[in-house]
Amino acid sequence: MADTFHPLDPLASEEFTKAAALLGAAHDVGPGWRFASIELAEPSKAEVAAFDTDGTVPDRRVHVVCFERATNKTYKALLSLTDESVLSWTHIPGEQANFTVDEWEECDKALRSHPGVIAALADRGITDMNLVFMDTWTYGDVVMPEKYKDRRIGWSDTWVKAAEGANPYAGPVNGFHCVIDVNTMELLEIEDTFRVDTPEIMGEYVPRHIPERIRNASTREPLKALDITQPDGPSFTIEGNKLEWQNWSLRVGFNYREGMTLHAVKYNDNGKVRSIANRLSFAEMMVPYRDHCDDHYRRTAFDIGEWGIGFMTTSLELGCDCLGEIRYLDAVLHNSKGEPYTIKNAICIHEEDAAVLWKHVDHDGAETRRMRRLTVSFHVTVANYEYLTYWRFYQDGNIECEVRATGIMVVSHFPEGGTHPHGTLIDNRTYAPYHQHFLVARMDLDVDGTDNTVYQTETEIVPMGPDNPYGLSLRQKNTPLRTEEEGKQDFNWQTQRAWKVVNDNTKNGLGTSPAYKLVPGAAIPPMFDPASPILARCKAIEHTVWVTPNSPEERWPAGEFVNQSKVDHGLPEWTAANRPIENTDVVLWYVFGIHHITRPEDWPIMPVDTVNFWLKPVGFFDRNPSIDVAPNPPKSCHADGGDHDHHHH
Ligand SMILES: [Cu+2]
């Protein structure tokens, strides 16, 4: 065990191997099976506290989901690596595990080498199968062919590259989809429903594939070098998976499904280490394409529940993905045989200058502080799309969560004179369907301890009258959310509604209760008919905020098994119990994302679409906690050394 070991550390290579071997020995899990997921069963808060206090190491436990291909049966196991024992082994009838990367790759191979597919594509004039890519997507129950509902199936898009190394997503084969049994790799259907003459388009982003006339038209001047150097190294420290920087401390975790997770987020407030969050992660994503045509009606991706953004995490490159003095953490995951592999440089940690933190110019001169922030990030590639996720910690106690979507939009061609009512024209006879990216953040805040109450906080206009003669005054209304029913909250721009996680059991120096406020950014409405069977799979998106009592078993807002799901077994079912959520260990679920009304400028590759939300201290500190940030050396502030006149208002 490494010196820096902590019970929240993600599983190491040998632990994946051991977990797979245990199930091989106990239940013959081997050839003919797939491991869908192997994940650390995180120790309880009490176990973590015991370890932090006296070094008591809790049992190292592992959750496994695997399935037998021949019988199409899914199993869940809980293992103890400490005792090398299987603690539980359960058949989960009627549920499908997440898709594995191996299946996705094997589907492409199986379909591309299938004589029926080769013949059907040849009939469309596509003969070089090396340029073809069969991209298999998952199904929701409602759009599955009835006769295949007892199988594990996928449906595929077909993409053709113009040349080796060119953009596959610029070559949609419209009206051509395959249905495949993913367990047997048997082609079930070739759906050859309609054809569109391929228009002349510009779908390339790799310079050598961009036509010369377009490259030559560019008048952009090259940029001068911009170097970010920290000659003395970064100001943060990393010990194992623990990060410390500017009074902040936190632990970094990683798993197949949520990707990076953050734990034990604390702030050292003048010598008193105070808890803010126990665990922060992304728990689900739903990306419904809002176009019911043959090409797109099945296209509803659950990138976390069906695929796992841990599995989709990619290695980062210095100078491209991250600039400056970077430290990386690797991540270890497993393939469908249960064999471990390492994603090098999966998590990027660095310090950024972020312009001004605070400033005032008065009669005696200017007082200015530069802002630094600590950014912890990882990048995910889910076939055509990229999600870049950043958690940022600031010197004033703010936490920012940012997501950038980039990559390549799914597009369809349409015939001369045709219409595209559910998407935007983005190239010659080519449209990109409207779609949405819903993300659900799961945030177990522990503000100065576990027992917190969430308050809705909003601003009211005081009616004009004797108490408000000028119609000027505002009031702030704070309403405690006492039950899960009250905890279902929607965004309200009119009242600037936000949510405070308050510890009512303690007071700050002003005599009020410390809190962190969820400042909602990028809240988007579901925009579904309540009767929609697509919505039924992810009712979690029906509210901006949900509040539940913390239960380590309640992790997945759209249910544990989302692949081929019919209804949402997560948030709507848990909260039906309408449990009390007042002054207890609560979890805040925040639904946000991108309402993607596609643009021509998003093609052929999308400049990042950036959304974010904030967690901000409100009375957590007695005053601006960054008052003590040291000024930059004056020389670097006043390079020209001159005094400047100023005006005031
Ligand atoms: Cu999008």
Residues whose N, C-alpha, C, O or C-beta is under 5 A from the ligand:
A	BS01	CU	H596
